[in-house]
Amino acid sequence: MVAGRSRPGAADPVACFQDMLDHTSYAFTADTHTTVLPEQARQAAETTAQLVLTAQHKHPRAKPQPTEPTPAAA
């Protein structure tokens, strides 16, 4: 564990990686490993979108029935 850190914060993934990899420099960890994150985020978004579209195709929702308008309060 890096000196001065009691526990890596879940809100800061770079600090978490820094601690797990036993790097002494936050900047080194960020420079080395954050270039992977945008590509992983894009792939995750594409995979999620494909899952949603596939599920929507397999299980289409019933079309909502039109409702009668409610009379306005006088």
Summary of the structure (lengths in Angstrom):
residues: 74
radius of gyration: 23.9
end to end distance: 69.4
largest distance: 71.0
contacts: 116
relative contact order: 0.08
helix: 51%
strand: 0%
